[in-house]
Amino acid sequence: GVPLARSWLGIPLTHANEVIGMLSLTRIQFKPYTRDEISLASTFASQAAIALRNASLYDQIRRFNADLENLVSQRTKDLHKTYEQLERLDRAKSDFIGVASHELRTPLTVVQGYSQMLLEEPLIKGENRYSMLVAGILSGVQRLLEIIESMLDVAKIDNRELMLYPTPVPVPTLISTVIETILSNADERQVQITQETTGLPSIQADVDALRKVFRHLILNAIKFTPDGNCVTI
């Protein structure tokens, strides 16, 4: 069994005025502890208190780091899941744009074709009012087809499917061609378009893409220019 203790010494383990434990010393002889023994034990108790406090802090830090790693891991999983959902939504959006654009293009092409045929009819040609109405239909159809074309370009860009084919492009000639296609827009606003592009060299560019750039740019200039003024390129 455990020997019977005849002498006992208890020294509190303190750190920052807080008792965190006790150092207990016993011996089987009936012999009080001397001042030197108490001083030595007190010194050891002080060092032990510091060691215990540091061990406690280390354990807290270790648990905190573990909790932080778990939290970061969970947040990373959540972000990855959210990113995947956004990717799926983005693909669904691009697919919808592509399908809707193709489905709309067919009936609009039919309307465009019949409208052009109507403009050639003698009865329509002879009635200025009817000619204007059919021309308005054609203008609206052309605008819708342009919007659909832009939507398809957006879908191609999102899906990384837009292919560009650079070739030598004479910029003045390209701009002149674009102006001819939008003269009706300028005439409606009585806006005069002046082109000052002589001497520009040819550049390497995709003709269709560059044509769309200049078309949108000039149309915006017409749109935000007061009636009766001039757009200078």
Secondary structure as UniProt FT lines:
FT   STRAND          7..15
FT   TURN            16..17
FT   STRAND          18..27
FT   HELIX           35..120
FT   HELIX           122..125
FT   HELIX           128..158
FT   TURN            159..160
FT   STRAND          167..170
FT   HELIX           171..181
FT   HELIX           183..188
FT   TURN            189..190
FT   STRAND          192..194
FT   TURN            198..199
FT   STRAND          202..205
FT   HELIX           207..223
FT   TURN            227..228
FT   STRAND          230..232
//
